């Protein structure tokens, strides 16, 4: 059987026909509320709030998150997750990531997918929710959930360069092993429920295919490329290959978006005039605001949303699914970022928990130091690559090598916002076990590394 398209309503239950549109009258208030909260966070006048206390620091973190992550990171991720739910056949997910898939194949696909995406602990959540809802086994799904933010090639290279080759290699090896061990452990602990879930999935009727696999691959490749290049970070040195990619990031992103538009018109039945209108507006804004790439990028996302949401069939279902993920995940993320910022702060702002306490608790290589580093890292929010300068400062203040690795293995993969969303996807019990596995394994790995080096 070829892998292709099968549509489903947002409820995630049985597969539906391709003519279901979102109830705009019902959802308009929710869309307006989410958009209003986002704009309020985006334009928070934190400079007017006076001294940098814990609350002001938390609000600064919320505004930074809204400006740096929502438009370029989360919104494309929501569209990818919606595409997984609509354009990727359940049979394909079950074959490669299902509970009955071959273990070597399933965990290899999960870890490699995460490595390619190289996203932060919040951006990976819509993608995890999408494959989990589609029937991916709990083990491979949680391996993907960990590997996405943890096995970041650029972060590992930068770790080796800034913090030392030993720590860089230890991070790479530890993260790869963790993704597999955590996935296998989750599968084993919840094997009974997974067996029942697999049997229920096997009982579903065979899906009808409306397009070949290679067309879906082109669609997902374009979406992932937009996500990756739109968030390509500036390298330290303004020379070399990576800087060349950075200097061309928006040209590459725009070209990929144009390719995606052609794909959506030819194979996914979006109206050509809608896609063209969105493209013209985006290109015009890019020329008018060459130094403000968020403006044309946001316009492109708005145009895509308008094109898809006003279309029948799969395109309408795609927007419905994407909005469903956004409605579920965004509020939890903003609440989590606010609480994390209030308690733990960020490098230039103290939280309610003084950073001196943290730095003073991670010296040496004791069990308590490694455990504290793992727990603190698990609850803090790290944007991609920001863990490295933070860790550099902590090491300068006496942090041990073992706790440093423990924080590197637990921190980027987890955060308080991340935990809140994971709980909404797979429940409190499984979330608690997943978090405990990450913390325990990071602690053991940190102690071992500290003992060896």
Backbone torsions as a table, in degrees:
resi	resn	phi	psi	omega
1	UNK	NA	132.0	175.3
2	UNK	-76.6	157.1	179.0
3	UNK	-96.5	130.4	-179.3
4	UNK	-151.4	-141.1	-170.2
5	UNK	-101.2	142.8	168.3
6	UNK	-150.8	126.6	-174.3
7	UNK	-89.9	159.7	177.8
8	UNK	-152.7	146.9	174.4
9	UNK	-70.6	164.6	-174.7
10	UNK	-63.7	-24.8	-177.2
11	UNK	-57.0	-19.6	177.3
12	UNK	78.5	11.3	-179.5
13	UNK	-89.5	-123.4	-176.9
14	UNK	-73.5	163.5	-178.6
15	UNK	-77.7	138.3	-177.8
16	UNK	-109.2	178.6	174.1
17	UNK	-75.5	173.3	-175.7
18	UNK	-92.6	19.3	-175.6
19	UNK	-117.8	21.6	-177.7
20	UNK	-92.8	119.5	178.3
21	UNK	-103.6	155.1	178.3
22	UNK	-68.2	142.7	176.9
23	UNK	-77.6	93.7	-174.8
24	UNK	-62.8	-36.4	-179.6
25	UNK	-62.4	-38.5	-178.5
26	UNK	-75.7	-36.9	-172.6
27	UNK	-94.4	-11.6	-173.8
28	UNK	-60.7	-38.4	179.4
29	UNK	-66.5	-39.7	178.8
30	UNK	-65.3	-42.5	178.8
31	UNK	-62.7	-44.1	179.5
32	UNK	-64.1	-39.3	-179.7
33	UNK	-65.7	-47.0	-179.9
34	UNK	-63.5	-44.4	179.0
35	UNK	-63.1	-40.0	179.5
36	UNK	-64.9	-43.2	178.4
37	UNK	-64.6	-41.2	178.9
38	UNK	-61.8	-46.7	-179.5
39	UNK	-64.4	-37.7	177.5
40	UNK	-62.7	-41.6	177.6
41	UNK	-68.2	-39.2	-177.6
42	UNK	-63.7	-36.9	-176.1
43	UNK	-108.6	25.1	178.2
44	UNK	-56.2	123.4	-179.7
45	UNK	-83.3	63.4	-172.8
46	UNK	-65.0	-22.8	179.1
47	UNK	-66.5	-20.2	-177.9
48	UNK	-88.6	-2.1	-172.5
49	UNK	-88.4	1.4	177.2
50	UNK	87.5	-142.0	-173.1
51	UNK	-63.9	154.9	-178.3
52	UNK	-84.7	75.4	172.9
53	UNK	-86.4	-175.8	-175.6
54	UNK	-61.9	-40.2	-178.7
55	UNK	-66.9	-44.6	178.3
56	UNK	-62.5	-40.5	176.8
57	UNK	-61.7	-39.2	177.7
58	UNK	-65.3	-40.6	178.0
59	UNK	-66.9	-36.0	174.7
60	UNK	-60.9	-41.5	179.3
61	UNK	-64.5	-41.3	178.4
62	UNK	-62.1	-45.3	179.3
63	UNK	-64.2	-43.7	177.8
64	UNK	-59.3	-41.7	-179.7
65	UNK	-64.0	-43.8	-179.5
66	UNK	-62.1	-38.3	-176.4
67	UNK	-80.4	-33.8	-171.5
68	UNK	-98.6	-19.4	-170.8
69	UNK	-123.0	-32.0	-171.3
70	UNK	-68.6	-52.4	-172.4
71	UNK	-70.1	-49.6	-174.6
72	UNK	-87.2	-24.2	-177.1
73	UNK	-101.5	-62.8	-169.8
74	UNK	-71.8	-43.8	-176.6
75	UNK	-62.7	-45.7	173.0
76	UNK	-60.1	-36.8	178.8
77	UNK	-64.5	-36.9	177.1
78	UNK	-63.8	-40.3	178.6
79	UNK	-66.4	-37.9	176.5
80	UNK	-64.3	-44.3	178.9
81	UNK	-62.2	-41.6	176.3
82	UNK	-63.2	-36.9	176.8
83	UNK	-66.0	-37.5	175.9
84	UNK	-59.9	-41.5	-177.2
85	UNK	-71.4	-24.5	-174.4
86	UNK	-111.0	-47.2	-171.0
87	UNK	-93.1	-15.2	-179.9
88	UNK	-100.0	126.0	-176.7
89	UNK	-68.9	145.9	177.4
90	UNK	-61.8	-33.3	-179.9
91	UNK	-62.3	-38.1	179.8
92	UNK	-66.3	-44.1	178.6
93	UNK	-62.6	-44.9	-178.9
94	UNK	-64.1	-35.5	-177.9
95	UNK	-67.1	-42.4	-173.6
96	UNK	-97.7	-28.3	-174.5
97	UNK	-128.4	0.7	-177.3
98	UNK	-68.4	167.5	-177.4
99	UNK	-62.1	-25.8	-178.2
100	UNK	-102.7	7.1	176.0
101	UNK	-70.0	157.5	176.8
102	UNK	-61.6	132.2	-171.5
103	UNK	-60.6	-45.7	-178.6
104	UNK	-60.1	-44.9	-179.9
105	UNK	-64.3	-46.7	-175.7
106	UNK	-62.3	-46.6	-176.8
107	UNK	-76.1	-29.0	174.6
108	UNK	-65.8	-45.6	178.9
109	UNK	-62.6	-43.7	-177.7
110	UNK	-63.2	-46.4	-177.1
111	UNK	-72.1	-38.9	179.1
112	UNK	-66.0	-40.1	178.6
113	UNK	-60.4	-43.7	178.7
114	UNK	-63.6	-39.4	-180.0
115	UNK	-63.0	-41.3	-178.6
116	UNK	-66.7	-40.0	-176.6
117	UNK	-69.8	-44.7	179.2
118	UNK	50.6	59.4	-178.1
119	UNK	-109.8	171.8	179.1
120	UNK	-85.3	177.0	-173.4
121	UNK	-66.8	-17.8	178.4
122	UNK	-94.9	-38.5	-178.8
123	UNK	-65.9	-29.0	-179.5
124	UNK	-71.4	-18.3	-172.2
125	UNK	-63.3	-46.9	177.2
126	UNK	-59.9	-36.3	-179.9
127	UNK	-68.6	-42.4	176.2
128	UNK	-61.3	-45.2	179.5
129	UNK	-61.2	-36.9	-179.5
130	UNK	-65.9	-48.9	-177.5
131	UNK	-73.1	-30.3	178.3
132	UNK	-67.3	-43.3	178.6
133	UNK	-65.5	-30.6	-178.9
134	UNK	-77.5	-6.2	175.2
135	UNK	112.4	9.3	176.1
136	UNK	-61.7	141.3	178.0
137	UNK	-60.9	151.5	-178.0
138	UNK	-59.7	-39.7	-179.7
139	UNK	-61.8	-58.3	178.0
140	UNK	-61.0	-35.8	-179.6
141	UNK	-64.9	-43.0	179.0
142	UNK	-74.2	-28.7	173.0
143	UNK	-63.3	-41.6	176.3
144	UNK	-64.8	-41.8	-179.9
145	UNK	-59.3	-39.5	179.0
146	UNK	-77.6	-42.9	-171.4
147	UNK	-70.0	-30.7	-177.6
148	UNK	-52.4	-58.5	179.1
149	UNK	-83.8	-22.9	-172.5
150	UNK	-85.7	-41.0	-176.8
151	UNK	-95.3	69.0	-179.7
152	UNK	-100.6	111.3	-174.0
153	UNK	-57.0	-45.5	-178.6
154	UNK	-63.9	-40.9	-179.8
155	UNK	-65.7	-38.7	179.5
156	UNK	-66.2	-43.2	178.0
157	UNK	-62.8	-43.0	-179.7
158	UNK	-67.1	-35.8	176.1
159	UNK	-60.2	-46.3	179.9
160	UNK	-63.3	-36.4	-176.8
161	UNK	-74.9	-42.0	-174.8
162	UNK	-88.2	-41.6	-172.4
163	UNK	-103.9	-4.9	177.6
164	UNK	115.5	146.6	-176.6
165	UNK	-63.5	-36.1	-179.0
166	UNK	-61.6	-46.6	-178.7
167	UNK	-69.0	-34.8	177.1
168	UNK	-63.7	-45.2	178.8
169	UNK	-66.0	-43.0	179.7
170	UNK	-61.1	-39.0	177.9
171	UNK	-64.7	-44.1	-178.8
172	UNK	-63.2	-50.5	-178.6
173	UNK	-64.3	-44.8	-179.2
174	UNK	-62.3	-42.1	-178.1
175	UNK	-66.5	-41.4	179.6
176	UNK	-64.9	-46.1	178.3
177	UNK	-63.6	-40.2	-179.3
178	UNK	-59.4	-45.1	-175.9
179	UNK	-59.0	-40.4	-179.9
180	UNK	-74.9	-46.8	-177.6
181	UNK	-64.1	-39.9	178.9
182	UNK	-66.1	-43.3	177.9
183	UNK	-61.8	-46.5	179.0
184	UNK	-63.3	-39.3	-179.9
185	UNK	-66.1	-43.5	178.6
186	UNK	-62.3	-40.6	178.5
187	UNK	-64.1	-42.4	-178.2
188	UNK	-68.5	-44.3	-177.4
189	UNK	-64.3	-38.3	-177.4
190	UNK	-110.9	34.5	-174.3
191	UNK	-63.8	-34.5	-179.1
192	UNK	-65.0	-49.3	178.1
193	UNK	-63.4	-35.8	178.9
194	UNK	-67.0	-37.5	177.8
195	UNK	-64.1	-42.6	178.3
196	UNK	-65.2	-39.5	179.5
197	UNK	-65.5	-40.1	179.3
198	UNK	-65.3	-41.0	178.4
199	UNK	-63.9	-39.3	178.8
200	UNK	-65.1	-38.4	178.4
201	UNK	-67.7	-37.9	-179.9
202	UNK	-65.4	-25.4	-178.2
203	UNK	-80.9	-9.4	-179.6
204	UNK	-69.6	147.9	179.0
205	UNK	-65.6	151.8	-179.6
206	UNK	-65.9	139.1	-175.3
207	UNK	-85.4	150.9	176.4
208	UNK	-88.0	141.0	-177.4
209	UNK	-104.8	132.1	-179.1
210	UNK	-115.5	-5.6	176.3
211	UNK	-155.5	153.1	-179.3
212	UNK	-71.1	162.7	-176.7
213	UNK	-58.7	-40.4	-172.8
214	UNK	-64.0	-28.3	177.2
215	UNK	-70.9	-40.5	175.3
216	UNK	-64.8	-38.2	178.0
217	UNK	-61.1	-42.7	178.9
218	UNK	-62.0	-41.5	179.0
219	UNK	-62.4	-51.9	-177.3
220	UNK	-67.4	-35.7	177.9
221	UNK	-62.7	-41.6	178.8
222	UNK	-65.3	-43.1	-179.9
223	UNK	-64.3	-43.7	179.6
224	UNK	-66.1	-39.7	178.8
225	UNK	-62.3	-40.6	177.3
226	UNK	-61.7	-45.0	178.8
227	UNK	-60.7	-43.9	-176.1
228	UNK	-70.3	-50.5	-173.9
229	UNK	-74.4	-31.3	177.5
230	UNK	-65.0	-23.3	-178.7
231	UNK	-110.5	18.0	-179.7
232	UNK	-66.6	120.5	-176.0
233	UNK	-80.2	154.7	178.7
234	UNK	-75.2	125.0	177.9
235	UNK	-70.9	163.8	-177.8
236	UNK	-64.9	-38.0	-177.3
237	UNK	-106.8	137.7	-177.6
238	UNK	-85.5	43.2	177.4
239	UNK	-145.5	165.4	173.7
240	UNK	91.8	179.0	-174.5
241	UNK	-64.2	-44.8	-175.4
242	UNK	-65.5	-34.9	176.9
243	UNK	-70.4	-33.6	176.8
244	UNK	-62.4	-42.4	176.8
245	UNK	-63.1	-43.0	179.4
246	UNK	-60.8	-43.1	-178.0
247	UNK	-66.2	-21.9	-179.3
248	UNK	-106.6	9.4	-171.0
249	UNK	-57.3	-41.8	-176.5
250	UNK	-78.6	-28.3	173.5
251	UNK	-66.8	-44.5	178.0
252	UNK	-64.1	-43.0	179.1
253	UNK	-61.4	-44.7	179.9
254	UNK	-64.2	-42.5	178.7
255	UNK	-63.6	-40.7	178.5
256	UNK	-65.8	-39.2	177.6
257	UNK	-63.5	-38.8	176.9
258	UNK	-63.7	-41.8	176.1
259	UNK	-61.4	-42.1	177.7
260	UNK	-60.6	-40.3	178.1
261	UNK	-59.9	-41.9	177.5
262	UNK	-63.5	-43.6	178.4
263	UNK	-59.5	-44.4	-177.6
264	UNK	-66.3	-34.2	178.9
265	UNK	-73.9	-45.9	-174.2
266	UNK	-73.6	-39.9	-169.6
267	UNK	-117.1	-15.0	-175.3
268	UNK	-119.9	10.2	168.2
269	UNK	65.0	26.5	168.8
270	UNK	-75.6	146.0	-179.3
271	UNK	-67.7	129.7	-175.0
272	UNK	-62.0	-35.5	-176.3
273	UNK	-71.7	-29.0	176.5
274	UNK	-70.1	-44.7	179.2
275	UNK	-64.7	-41.0	179.3
276	UNK	-64.4	-43.0	179.1
277	UNK	-61.1	-44.5	177.7
278	UNK	-62.5	-39.2	179.2
279	UNK	-66.2	-39.2	179.4
280	UNK	-65.5	-44.7	178.5
281	UNK	-61.6	-43.7	-179.6
282	UNK	-63.2	-45.8	-179.8
283	UNK	-63.3	-39.5	179.0
284	UNK	-63.2	-44.9	179.2
285	UNK	-65.7	-34.7	177.8
286	UNK	-64.4	-34.8	178.0
287	UNK	-75.3	-36.4	-178.4
288	UNK	-75.0	-36.9	-178.1
289	UNK	-121.3	67.2	-176.3
290	UNK	-64.3	-23.4	-178.6
291	UNK	-99.1	5.8	179.2
292	UNK	-126.4	71.3	-174.0
293	UNK	-63.0	-21.7	179.0
294	UNK	-63.3	-30.0	-177.8
295	UNK	-66.4	-55.9	177.1
296	UNK	-64.6	-33.3	179.5
297	UNK	-64.3	-44.2	177.6
298	UNK	-64.1	-38.6	178.0
299	UNK	-63.2	-39.6	178.7
300	UNK	-63.9	-42.0	178.1
301	UNK	-65.3	-39.1	177.4
302	UNK	-64.1	-43.5	178.4
303	UNK	-62.8	-40.7	177.5
304	UNK	-64.1	-41.9	178.7
305	UNK	-62.2	-44.3	178.5
306	UNK	-63.6	-44.8	-179.3
307	UNK	-61.7	-45.2	-176.6
308	UNK	-73.6	-43.9	-174.0
309	UNK	-69.4	-22.6	179.6
310	UNK	-99.1	14.5	179.9
311	UNK	-107.8	153.7	173.9
312	UNK	-84.6	172.6	171.6
313	UNK	70.3	-144.4	-173.3
314	UNK	-62.4	-37.6	-178.4
315	UNK	-62.1	-42.8	177.1
316	UNK	-64.5	-41.6	176.1
317	UNK	-62.5	-36.1	179.2
318	UNK	-59.8	-48.3	179.0
319	UNK	-65.6	-40.2	179.7
320	UNK	-58.8	-45.2	179.0
321	UNK	-64.8	-44.3	-179.0
322	UNK	-62.4	-42.8	177.9
323	UNK	-65.5	-36.8	178.0
324	UNK	-60.2	-42.9	176.5
325	UNK	-64.7	-42.7	-179.4
326	UNK	-62.4	-43.1	-178.9
327	UNK	-65.3	-33.9	-179.8
328	UNK	-76.5	-38.4	-166.7
329	UNK	-97.1	-42.4	-172.7
330	UNK	-57.4	-47.9	180.0
331	UNK	-59.4	-40.1	179.7
332	UNK	-65.0	-38.0	-179.4
333	UNK	-65.6	-44.6	-178.0
334	UNK	-66.4	-39.5	176.5
335	UNK	-63.5	-44.2	-179.7
336	UNK	-63.6	-41.3	178.3
337	UNK	-63.8	-41.2	179.2
338	UNK	-62.6	-46.0	-178.8
339	UNK	-67.2	-42.7	179.3
340	UNK	-62.6	-41.9	178.2
341	UNK	-66.3	-36.7	-179.8
342	UNK	-67.0	-41.2	-176.5
343	UNK	-81.3	-45.6	-170.8
344	UNK	-109.5	-13.8	177.6
345	UNK	69.1	-160.3	176.0
346	UNK	-144.0	174.1	-170.5
347	UNK	-50.7	-38.4	-177.4
348	UNK	-95.7	1.8	-179.2
349	UNK	-135.4	132.1	174.0
350	UNK	-75.9	140.4	170.6
351	UNK	-93.2	-172.7	176.6
352	UNK	-63.8	-28.3	174.2
353	UNK	-94.4	109.3	-175.4
354	UNK	-59.1	139.9	179.5
355	UNK	-64.6	-26.3	177.1
356	UNK	-61.9	-35.2	176.3
357	UNK	-63.3	-42.3	-178.6
358	UNK	-65.7	-49.1	-178.7
359	UNK	-61.1	-37.2	-179.4
360	UNK	-75.1	-10.1	-176.9
361	UNK	-101.7	-0.4	-174.9
362	UNK	-121.5	21.4	175.3
363	UNK	-80.9	155.1	179.6
364	UNK	74.3	-158.8	-176.9
365	UNK	-136.8	33.2	-179.1
366	UNK	-75.5	166.1	176.2
367	UNK	-59.6	-42.6	-178.1
368	UNK	-65.6	-37.9	179.5
369	UNK	-66.2	-44.5	179.6
370	UNK	-68.3	-40.4	179.1
371	UNK	-65.7	-41.8	178.9
372	UNK	-63.0	-42.0	178.8
373	UNK	-62.9	-40.3	179.6
374	UNK	-65.6	-46.4	-178.4
375	UNK	-67.0	-45.9	179.0
376	UNK	-61.4	-43.2	178.2
377	UNK	-64.2	-37.3	-178.4
378	UNK	-65.0	-33.0	-177.1
379	UNK	-91.9	-22.5	178.8
380	UNK	-73.9	154.4	174.5
381	UNK	-101.1	122.9	175.4
382	UNK	-114.0	119.0	167.4
383	UNK	-69.3	160.1	-177.4
384	UNK	-55.3	126.3	177.1
385	UNK	80.3	-12.2	-177.7
386	UNK	-73.2	-17.2	179.9
387	UNK	-66.4	-23.4	-174.6
388	UNK	-72.3	-52.2	176.5
389	UNK	-64.6	-33.2	176.6
390	UNK	-62.9	-45.4	-179.6
391	UNK	-67.5	-34.6	178.0
392	UNK	-61.3	-41.0	177.2
393	UNK	-66.2	-40.2	179.2
394	UNK	-66.4	-39.8	178.1
395	UNK	-63.7	-38.4	177.3
396	UNK	-64.2	-23.5	178.7
397	UNK	-95.4	11.2	173.9
398	UNK	106.9	10.9	179.0
399	UNK	-67.0	137.1	179.3
400	UNK	-75.2	161.4	-179.0
401	UNK	-65.8	-39.1	179.7
402	UNK	-62.7	-53.4	176.0
403	UNK	-58.5	-31.8	177.6
404	UNK	-62.1	-46.5	178.1
405	UNK	-66.3	-40.0	178.6
406	UNK	-58.0	-42.6	179.0
407	UNK	-67.6	-38.0	179.1
408	UNK	-64.5	-33.3	-177.8
409	UNK	-83.3	-30.1	-179.2
410	UNK	-94.6	-34.9	-171.3
411	UNK	-64.7	-60.1	-176.2
412	UNK	-62.7	-26.5	-176.0
413	UNK	-83.3	-21.5	-176.5
414	UNK	-130.4	161.5	171.5
415	UNK	-167.9	163.8	178.1
416	UNK	-60.4	-45.5	175.2
417	UNK	-58.5	-41.2	179.0
418	UNK	-58.6	-44.6	-178.7
419	UNK	-63.8	-40.5	-179.4
420	UNK	-60.7	-41.2	-179.0
421	UNK	-73.5	-42.0	178.5
422	UNK	-57.1	-41.3	178.6
423	UNK	-59.5	-38.6	179.9
424	UNK	-70.3	-20.4	-178.8
425	UNK	-90.7	-46.1	-173.9
426	UNK	-125.2	10.6	172.8
427	UNK	93.0	163.9	-175.5
428	UNK	-66.6	-45.2	-174.8
429	UNK	-62.5	-49.1	-178.2
430	UNK	-67.2	-36.7	177.7
431	UNK	-64.1	-43.9	179.3
432	UNK	-61.5	-41.2	179.6
433	UNK	-66.6	-43.1	179.6
434	UNK	-59.9	-47.9	-179.8
435	UNK	-63.2	-42.9	-180.0
436	UNK	-62.2	-40.4	179.0
437	UNK	-62.2	-44.9	179.9
438	UNK	-62.2	-46.4	-177.6
439	UNK	-65.0	-46.4	-178.5
440	UNK	-64.5	-46.0	-179.3
441	UNK	-65.7	-39.1	178.2
442	UNK	-63.8	-40.0	179.2
443	UNK	-63.6	-47.9	179.9
444	UNK	-63.1	-43.5	-179.2
445	UNK	-65.0	-40.0	178.5
446	UNK	-63.0	-45.2	179.4
447	UNK	-62.5	-42.1	-179.9
448	UNK	-63.2	-44.9	-179.5
449	UNK	-64.8	-43.0	179.1
450	UNK	-63.9	-34.4	178.7
451	UNK	-70.5	-37.0	-178.2
452	UNK	-76.8	-34.6	-172.7
453	UNK	-119.4	NA	NA
